[in-house]
Amino acid sequence: MHFTASVSARATELSTLTYCNSITSAQRTLLFDKSACLFMLRLRYTKNFHSTEQEASAVKYLCAAVSHITALYIVLVLPFKHFIEVECFN
């Protein structure tokens, strides 16, 4: 994922993004800020975990255009993907 401002996230940070709660993770990392109409990423990393034994986090906002594309993906593409998987592979 490309950020239009700030430092890009590491691949290890992006691989942990979740947009909805699951059985194993009750905390989403991709959130929608209604007041700004932007998606916010809460990234967790363990850069200094060995010395501090604590995870750190960084919050980044996607720009309006990328937020819109992300919303379309979550609302349109993922349900369609799920429908195809159920109809064709189950």
Helices and strands as residue ranges (DSSP letters): H 11-14, E 30-33, E 38-45, H 49-52, E 56-61, H 64-72, I 73-77, H 78-89
